[in-house]
Amino acid sequence: MTKPDAPKRHLPTSPFKAPVALAPKHFAKGDQVTHDIYGLGRVIDVEEGIAALVDFGSAQMRILSPYAKMTKL
């Protein structure tokens, strides 16, 4: 088993700009969302910085932070 690559750090002397860190996504109870795999849903509960419980109609799923595949509508 191999380890995943460590994130590359930006050297201060580099002529290239440092990568911009994206702001973490925040969801609130009642937000309507879409997920790349599960489709449309509504946020039922939020555990700040950990996960969001989302009702997708046919199933309720606990989506873990950083919510890469989920966006707010």
Gaussian input, Z-matrix of N, CA and C with variables (Angstrom, degrees):
# hf/3-21g

backbone

0 1
 N
 C     1     B1
 C     2     B2     1     A1
 N     3     B3     2     A2     1     D1
 C     4     B4     3     A3     2     D2
 C     5     B5     4     A4     3     D3
 N     6     B6     5     A5     4     D4
 C     7     B7     6     A6     5     D5
 C     8     B8     7     A7     6     D6
 N     9     B9     8     A8     7     D7
 C    10    B10     9     A9     8     D8
 C    11    B11    10    A10     9     D9
 N    12    B12    11    A11    10    D10
 C    13    B13    12    A12    11    D11
 C    14    B14    13    A13    12    D12
 N    15    B15    14    A14    13    D13
 C    16    B16    15    A15    14    D14
 C    17    B17    16    A16    15    D15
 N    18    B18    17    A17    16    D16
 C    19    B19    18    A18    17    D17
 C    20    B20    19    A19    18    D18
 N    21    B21    20    A20    19    D19
 C    22    B22    21    A21    20    D20
 C    23    B23    22    A22    21    D21
 N    24    B24    23    A23    22    D22
 C    25    B25    24    A24    23    D23
 C    26    B26    25    A25    24    D24
 N    27    B27    26    A26    25    D25
 C    28    B28    27    A27    26    D26
 C    29    B29    28    A28    27    D27
 N    30    B30    29    A29    28    D28
 C    31    B31    30    A30    29    D29
 C    32    B32    31    A31    30    D30
 N    33    B33    32    A32    31    D31
 C    34    B34    33    A33    32    D32
 C    35    B35    34    A34    33    D33
 N    36    B36    35    A35    34    D34
 C    37    B37    36    A36    35    D35
 C    38    B38    37    A37    36    D36
 N    39    B39    38    A38    37    D37
 C    40    B40    39    A39    38    D38
 C    41    B41    40    A40    39    D39
 N    42    B42    41    A41    40    D40
 C    43    B43    42    A42    41    D41
 C    44    B44    43    A43    42    D42
 N    45    B45    44    A44    43    D43
 C    46    B46    45    A45    44    D44
 C    47    B47    46    A46    45    D45
 N    48    B48    47    A47    46    D46
 C    49    B49    48    A48    47    D47
 C    50    B50    49    A49    48    D48
 N    51    B51    50    A50    49    D49
 C    52    B52    51    A51    50    D50
 C    53    B53    52    A52    51    D51
 N    54    B54    53    A53    52    D52
 C    55    B55    54    A54    53    D53
 C    56    B56    55    A55    54    D54
 N    57    B57    56    A56    55    D55
 C    58    B58    57    A57    56    D56
 C    59    B59    58    A58    57    D57
 N    60    B60    59    A59    58    D58
 C    61    B61    60    A60    59    D59
 C    62    B62    61    A61    60    D60
 N    63    B63    62    A62    61    D61
 C    64    B64    63    A63    62    D62
 C    65    B65    64    A64    63    D63
 N    66    B66    65    A65    64    D64
 C    67    B67    66    A66    65    D65
 C    68    B68    67    A67    66    D66
 N    69    B69    68    A68    67    D67
 C    70    B70    69    A69    68    D68
 C    71    B71    70    A70    69    D69
 N    72    B72    71    A71    70    D70
 C    73    B73    72    A72    71    D71
 C    74    B74    73    A73    72    D72
 N    75    B75    74    A74    73    D73
 C    76    B76    75    A75    74    D74
 C    77    B77    76    A76    75    D75
 N    78    B78    77    A77    76    D76
 C    79    B79    78    A78    77    D77
 C    80    B80    79    A79    78    D78
 N    81    B81    80    A80    79    D79
 C    82    B82    81    A81    80    D80
 C    83    B83    82    A82    81    D81
 N    84    B84    83    A83    82    D82
 C    85    B85    84    A84    83    D83
 C    86    B86    85    A85    84    D84
 N    87    B87    86    A86    85    D85
 C    88    B88    87    A87    86    D86
 C    89    B89    88    A88    87    D87
 N    90    B90    89    A89    88    D88
 C    91    B91    90    A90    89    D89
 C    92    B92    91    A91    90    D90
 N    93    B93    92    A92    91    D91
 C    94    B94    93    A93    92    D92
 C    95    B95    94    A94    93    D93
 N    96    B96    95    A95    94    D94
 C    97    B97    96    A96    95    D95
 C    98    B98    97    A97    96    D96
 N    99    B99    98    A98    97    D97
 C   100   B100    99    A99    98    D98
 C   101   B101   100   A100    99    D99
 N   102   B102   101   A101   100   D100
 C   103   B103   102   A102   101   D101
 C   104   B104   103   A103   102   D102
 N   105   B105   104   A104   103   D103
 C   106   B106   105   A105   104   D104
 C   107   B107   106   A106   105   D105
 N   108   B108   107   A107   106   D106
 C   109   B109   108   A108   107   D107
 C   110   B110   109   A109   108   D108
 N   111   B111   110   A110   109   D109
 C   112   B112   111   A111   110   D110
 C   113   B113   112   A112   111   D111
 N   114   B114   113   A113   112   D112
 C   115   B115   114   A114   113   D113
 C   116   B116   115   A115   114   D114
 N   117   B117   116   A116   115   D115
 C   118   B118   117   A117   116   D116
 C   119   B119   118   A118   117   D117
 N   120   B120   119   A119   118   D118
 C   121   B121   120   A120   119   D119
 C   122   B122   121   A121   120   D120
 N   123   B123   122   A122   121   D121
 C   124   B124   123   A123   122   D122
 C   125   B125   124   A124   123   D123
 N   126   B126   125   A125   124   D124
 C   127   B127   126   A126   125   D125
 C   128   B128   127   A127   126   D126
 N   129   B129   128   A128   127   D127
 C   130   B130   129   A129   128   D128
 C   131   B131   130   A130   129   D129
 N   132   B132   131   A131   130   D130
 C   133   B133   132   A132   131   D131
 C   134   B134   133   A133   132   D132
 N   135   B135   134   A134   133   D133
 C   136   B136   135   A135   134   D134
 C   137   B137   136   A136   135   D135
 N   138   B138   137   A137   136   D136
 C   139   B139   138   A138   137   D137
 C   140   B140   139   A139   138   D138
 N   141   B141   140   A140   139   D139
 C   142   B142   141   A141   140   D140
 C   143   B143   142   A142   141   D141
 N   144   B144   143   A143   142   D142
 C   145   B145   144   A144   143   D143
 C   146   B146   145   A145   144   D144
 N   147   B147   146   A146   145   D145
 C   148   B148   147   A147   146   D146
 C   149   B149   148   A148   147   D147
 N   150   B150   149   A149   148   D148
 C   151   B151   150   A150   149   D149
 C   152   B152   151   A151   150   D150
 N   153   B153   152   A152   151   D151
 C   154   B154   153   A153   152   D152
 C   155   B155   154   A154   153   D153
 N   156   B156   155   A155   154   D154
 C   157   B157   156   A156   155   D155
 C   158   B158   157   A157   156   D156
 N   159   B159   158   A158   157   D157
 C   160   B160   159   A159   158   D158
 C   161   B161   160   A160   159   D159
 N   162   B162   161   A161   160   D160
 C   163   B163   162   A162   161   D161
 C   164   B164   163   A163   162   D162
 N   165   B165   164   A164   163   D163
 C   166   B166   165   A165   164   D164
 C   167   B167   166   A166   165   D165
 N   168   B168   167   A167   166   D166
 C   169   B169   168   A168   167   D167
 C   170   B170   169   A169   168   D168
 N   171   B171   170   A170   169   D169
 C   172   B172   171   A171   170   D170
 C   173   B173   172   A172   171   D171
 N   174   B174   173   A173   172   D172
 C   175   B175   174   A174   173   D173
 C   176   B176   175   A175   174   D174
 N   177   B177   176   A176   175   D175
 C   178   B178   177   A177   176   D176
 C   179   B179   178   A178   177   D177
 N   180   B180   179   A179   178   D178
 C   181   B181   180   A180   179   D179
 C   182   B182   181   A181   180   D180
 N   183   B183   182   A182   181   D181
 C   184   B184   183   A183   182   D182
 C   185   B185   184   A184   183   D183
 N   186   B186   185   A185   184   D184
 C   187   B187   186   A186   185   D185
 C   188   B188   187   A187   186   D186
 N   189   B189   188   A188   187   D187
 C   190   B190   189   A189   188   D188
 C   191   B191   190   A190   189   D189
 N   192   B192   191   A191   190   D190
 C   193   B193   192   A192   191   D191
 C   194   B194   193   A193   192   D192
 N   195   B195   194   A194   193   D193
 C   196   B196   195   A195   194   D194
 C   197   B197   196   A196   195   D195
 N   198   B198   197   A197   196   D196
 C   199   B199   198   A198   197   D197
 C   200   B200   199   A199   198   D198
 N   201   B201   200   A200   199   D199
 C   202   B202   201   A201   200   D200
 C   203   B203   202   A202   201   D201
 N   204   B204   203   A203   202   D202
 C   205   B205   204   A204   203   D203
 C   206   B206   205   A205   204   D204
 N   207   B207   206   A206   205   D205
 C   208   B208   207   A207   206   D206
 C   209   B209   208   A208   207   D207
 N   210   B210   209   A209   208   D208
 C   211   B211   210   A210   209   D209
 C   212   B212   211   A211   210   D210
 N   213   B213   212   A212   211   D211
 C   214   B214   213   A213   212   D212
 C   215   B215   214   A214   213   D213
 N   216   B216   215   A215   214   D214
 C   217   B217   216   A216   215   D215
 C   218   B218   217   A217   216   D216

   B1=1.4473
   B2=1.5285
   B3=1.2995
   B4=1.4613
   B5=1.5142
   B6=1.3140
   B7=1.4656
   B8=1.5207
   B9=1.3285
   B10=1.4730
   B11=1.5306
   B12=1.3124
   B13=1.4639
   B14=1.5197
   B15=1.3223
   B16=1.4605
   B17=1.5280
   B18=1.3397
   B19=1.4702
   B20=1.5259
   B21=1.3013
   B22=1.4626
   B23=1.5153
   B24=1.3167
   B25=1.4597
   B26=1.5127
   B27=1.2946
   B28=1.4590
   B29=1.5272
   B30=1.3045
   B31=1.4578
   B32=1.5297
   B33=1.3328
   B34=1.4731
   B35=1.5190
   B36=1.3115
   B37=1.4696
   B38=1.5272
   B39=1.3275
   B40=1.4490
   B41=1.5284
   B42=1.3392
   B43=1.4656
   B44=1.5338
   B45=1.3158
   B46=1.4514
   B47=1.5223
   B48=1.3181
   B49=1.4600
   B50=1.5243
   B51=1.3215
   B52=1.4612
   B53=1.5206
   B54=1.3393
   B55=1.4686
   B56=1.5234
   B57=1.3140
   B58=1.4584
   B59=1.5246
   B60=1.3254
   B61=1.4618
   B62=1.5272
   B63=1.3226
   B64=1.4573
   B65=1.5226
   B66=1.3151
   B67=1.4592
   B68=1.5295
   B69=1.3200
   B70=1.4717
   B71=1.5235
   B72=1.3234
   B73=1.4593
   B74=1.5202
   B75=1.3276
   B76=1.4629
   B77=1.5151
   B78=1.3161
   B79=1.4491
   B80=1.5158
   B81=1.3249
   B82=1.4637
   B83=1.5194
   B84=1.3161
   B85=1.4572
   B86=1.5288
   B87=1.3281
   B88=1.4610
   B89=1.5139
   B90=1.3356
   B91=1.4657
   B92=1.5206
   B93=1.3197
   B94=1.4493
   B95=1.5197
   B96=1.3333
   B97=1.4600
   B98=1.5185
   B99=1.3246
   B100=1.4564
   B101=1.5243
   B102=1.3285
   B103=1.4591
   B104=1.5215
   B105=1.3351
   B106=1.4628
   B107=1.5292
   B108=1.3252
   B109=1.4629
   B110=1.5270
   B111=1.3410
   B112=1.4637
   B113=1.5246
   B114=1.3225
   B115=1.4613
   B116=1.5165
   B117=1.3499
   B118=1.4596
   B119=1.5223
   B120=1.3434
   B121=1.4553
   B122=1.5145
   B123=1.3334
   B124=1.4653
   B125=1.5188
   B126=1.3415
   B127=1.4618
   B128=1.5266
   B129=1.3338
   B130=1.4595
   B131=1.5221
   B132=1.3336
   B133=1.4593
   B134=1.5254
   B135=1.3409
   B136=1.4623
   B137=1.5156
   B138=1.3216
   B139=1.4550
   B140=1.5234
   B141=1.3372
   B142=1.4676
   B143=1.5244
   B144=1.3369
   B145=1.4532
   B146=1.5140
   B147=1.3481
   B148=1.4608
   B149=1.5265
   B150=1.3346
   B151=1.4641
   B152=1.5198
   B153=1.3271
   B154=1.4585
   B155=1.5209
   B156=1.3264
   B157=1.4503
   B158=1.5248
   B159=1.3340
   B160=1.4626
   B161=1.5194
   B162=1.3407
   B163=1.4628
   B164=1.5183
   B165=1.3385
   B166=1.4600
   B167=1.5246
   B168=1.3204
   B169=1.4587
   B170=1.5102
   B171=1.3194
   B172=1.4597
   B173=1.5224
   B174=1.3320
   B175=1.4693
   B176=1.5173
   B177=1.3206
   B178=1.4610
   B179=1.5129
   B180=1.3148
   B181=1.4571
   B182=1.5283
   B183=1.3114
   B184=1.4630
   B185=1.5214
   B186=1.3176
   B187=1.4598
   B188=1.5220
   B189=1.3292
   B190=1.4534
   B191=1.5215
   B192=1.3310
   B193=1.4578
   B194=1.5186
   B195=1.2862
   B196=1.4456
   B197=1.5211
   B198=1.3110
   B199=1.4721
   B200=1.5257
   B201=1.3281
   B202=1.4589
   B203=1.5234
   B204=1.3324
   B205=1.4609
   B206=1.5209
   B207=1.3434
   B208=1.4685
   B209=1.5328
   B210=1.3439
   B211=1.4606
   B212=1.5187
   B213=1.3341
   B214=1.4596
   B215=1.5222
   B216=1.3216
   B217=1.4669
   B218=1.5150
   A1=108.28
   A2=117.19
   A3=120.93
   A4=110.55
   A5=114.94
   A6=120.95
   A7=109.47
   A8=117.45
   A9=118.76
   A10=109.46
   A11=115.47
   A12=120.26
   A13=110.95
   A14=115.19
   A15=120.67
   A16=108.40
   A17=117.62
   A18=118.59
   A19=110.29
   A20=115.19
   A21=119.85
   A22=109.56
   A23=115.64
   A24=119.09
   A25=110.19
   A26=115.77
   A27=122.96
   A28=109.04
   A29=116.55
   A30=120.34
   A31=109.62
   A32=117.97
   A33=120.22
   A34=112.91
   A35=118.60
   A36=121.28
   A37=112.56
   A38=118.07
   A39=121.91
   A40=110.75
   A41=117.25
   A42=119.72
   A43=112.56
   A44=117.65
   A45=121.96
   A46=109.93
   A47=115.96
   A48=120.24
   A49=110.27
   A50=115.31
   A51=120.51
   A52=109.21
   A53=118.01
   A54=119.09
   A55=110.51
   A56=114.47
   A57=120.36
   A58=108.91
   A59=116.37
   A60=120.56
   A61=108.77
   A62=116.20
   A63=120.28
   A64=110.16
   A65=115.98
   A66=120.73
   A67=108.62
   A68=117.36
   A69=118.62
   A70=111.27
   A71=115.62
   A72=120.43
   A73=109.35
   A74=115.69
   A75=121.40
   A76=108.57
   A77=115.44
   A78=121.41
   A79=108.85
   A80=116.25
   A81=122.01
   A82=108.53
   A83=115.19
   A84=121.33
   A85=108.79
   A86=116.66
   A87=121.54
   A88=114.50
   A89=118.88
   A90=121.18
   A91=110.15
   A92=116.00
   A93=121.06
   A94=107.01
   A95=116.37
   A96=121.60
   A97=110.45
   A98=114.88
   A99=121.08
   A100=107.38
   A101=115.37
   A102=121.83
   A103=107.63
   A104=116.88
   A105=121.05
   A106=112.94
   A107=117.95
   A108=120.98
   A109=111.76
   A110=117.28
   A111=121.83
   A112=114.46
   A113=119.14
   A114=121.97
   A115=113.42
   A116=116.45
   A117=122.15
   A118=111.10
   A119=114.84
   A120=119.32
   A121=111.19
   A122=115.19
   A123=121.94
   A124=108.07
   A125=116.02
   A126=121.59
   A127=108.84
   A128=116.03
   A129=122.63
   A130=110.54
   A131=116.19
   A132=121.08
   A133=108.73
   A134=116.47
   A135=121.74
   A136=109.41
   A137=116.12
   A138=122.83
   A139=105.10
   A140=117.69
   A141=122.62
   A142=112.12
   A143=115.21
   A144=122.10
   A145=114.85
   A146=117.96
   A147=120.12
   A148=111.35
   A149=116.55
   A150=119.84
   A151=110.88
   A152=115.17
   A153=122.25
   A154=107.89
   A155=116.81
   A156=122.03
   A157=107.16
   A158=115.93
   A159=121.30
   A160=109.71
   A161=115.96
   A162=122.45
   A163=107.84
   A164=116.26
   A165=121.48
   A166=112.18
   A167=116.97
   A168=121.28
   A169=111.02
   A170=117.88
   A171=121.07
   A172=112.22
   A173=117.12
   A174=121.00
   A175=110.16
   A176=115.20
   A177=121.24
   A178=107.48
   A179=116.62
   A180=120.94
   A181=109.92
   A182=115.74
   A183=122.33
   A184=106.58
   A185=116.83
   A186=123.01
   A187=108.01
   A188=116.52
   A189=121.72
   A190=111.86
   A191=115.16
   A192=122.16
   A193=107.81
   A194=122.16
   A195=133.11
   A196=115.15
   A197=118.46
   A198=123.34
   A199=112.65
   A200=117.10
   A201=121.54
   A202=113.24
   A203=117.72
   A204=120.74
   A205=113.63
   A206=117.24
   A207=120.43
   A208=110.30
   A209=115.15
   A210=119.92
   A211=109.99
   A212=115.12
   A213=121.52
   A214=109.01
   A215=116.62
   A216=121.48
   A217=110.51
   D1=137.09
   D2=-179.34
   D3=-108.10
   D4=153.44
   D5=177.67
   D6=-82.10
   D7=147.33
   D8=174.45
   D9=-69.28
   D10=151.77
   D11=179.57
   D12=-62.42
   D13=140.00
   D14=176.00
   D15=-74.15
   D16=147.69
   D17=178.03
   D18=-62.64
   D19=140.39
   D20=-179.12
   D21=-79.25
   D22=135.38
   D23=-179.74
   D24=-90.86
   D25=153.78
   D26=-178.18
   D27=-90.63
   D28=127.23
   D29=178.03
   D30=-84.34
   D31=136.14
   D32=-178.38
   D33=-62.86
   D34=-24.27
   D35=-178.95
   D36=-89.08
   D37=1.06
   D38=-177.78
   D39=-69.88
   D40=139.72
   D41=177.22
   D42=-77.13
   D43=-7.83
   D44=-178.72
   D45=-94.51
   D46=151.00
   D47=179.63
   D48=-71.59
   D49=148.25
   D50=177.27
   D51=-69.59
   D52=143.99
   D53=178.07
   D54=-64.30
   D55=141.52
   D56=-178.30
   D57=-86.23
   D58=127.65
   D59=177.64
   D60=-79.87
   D61=129.26
   D62=179.82
   D63=-75.18
   D64=145.15
   D65=178.17
   D66=-69.70
   D67=140.48
   D68=179.38
   D69=-65.18
   D70=146.68
   D71=-179.77
   D72=-78.84
   D73=141.27
   D74=178.01
   D75=-121.35
   D76=132.10
   D77=177.68
   D78=-122.11
   D79=148.79
   D80=178.76
   D81=-120.62
   D82=158.94
   D83=178.80
   D84=-59.49
   D85=129.00
   D86=-179.90
   D87=97.05
   D88=-9.13
   D89=178.88
   D90=-66.16
   D91=140.42
   D92=174.85
   D93=-91.87
   D94=131.59
   D95=-174.26
   D96=-132.49
   D97=165.15
   D98=171.43
   D99=-128.35
   D100=142.39
   D101=-178.98
   D102=-122.76
   D103=141.88
   D104=-176.63
   D105=-60.73
   D106=-29.67
   D107=-177.60
   D108=-101.77
   D109=-46.72
   D110=-172.04
   D111=-89.51
   D112=-16.71
   D113=177.90
   D114=90.37
   D115=-147.40
   D116=-176.63
   D117=-77.74
   D118=143.57
   D119=178.62
   D120=-160.16
   D121=177.46
   D122=178.63
   D123=-130.69
   D124=134.91
   D125=-179.14
   D126=-71.08
   D127=126.84
   D128=179.81
   D129=-96.13
   D130=-42.48
   D131=-176.89
   D132=-150.59
   D133=152.25
   D134=-179.95
   D135=-129.26
   D136=129.48
   D137=170.12
   D138=-103.95
   D139=102.93
   D140=-170.96
   D141=-50.67
   D142=123.36
   D143=176.50
   D144=74.70
   D145=-0.44
   D146=-177.03
   D147=-116.66
   D148=-59.23
   D149=-175.04
   D150=-162.03
   D151=168.31
   D152=174.56
   D153=-131.77
   D154=135.13
   D155=175.95
   D156=-93.37
   D157=121.63
   D158=-173.45
   D159=-123.66
   D160=134.20
   D161=176.16
   D162=-94.84
   D163=115.17
   D164=179.95
   D165=-100.59
   D166=15.62
   D167=179.57
   D168=91.05
   D169=-65.60
   D170=-178.96
   D171=-84.69
   D172=-19.46
   D173=-178.56
   D174=-155.67
   D175=154.76
   D176=172.29
   D177=-106.39
   D178=127.50
   D179=-176.25
   D180=-122.85
   D181=145.29
   D182=174.64
   D183=-98.15
   D184=108.58
   D185=-177.64
   D186=-95.99
   D187=122.78
   D188=-176.79
   D189=-82.12
   D190=148.93
   D191=175.96
   D192=-66.12
   D193=142.58
   D194=21.93
   D195=-96.43
   D196=19.56
   D197=173.64
   D198=56.01
   D199=45.54
   D200=-175.74
   D201=-59.71
   D202=-36.13
   D203=-175.19
   D204=-100.83
   D205=9.62
   D206=-176.46
   D207=-121.50
   D208=135.53
   D209=177.61
   D210=-131.72
   D211=151.42
   D212=179.39
   D213=-83.67
   D214=140.02
   D215=177.65
   D216=-95.56

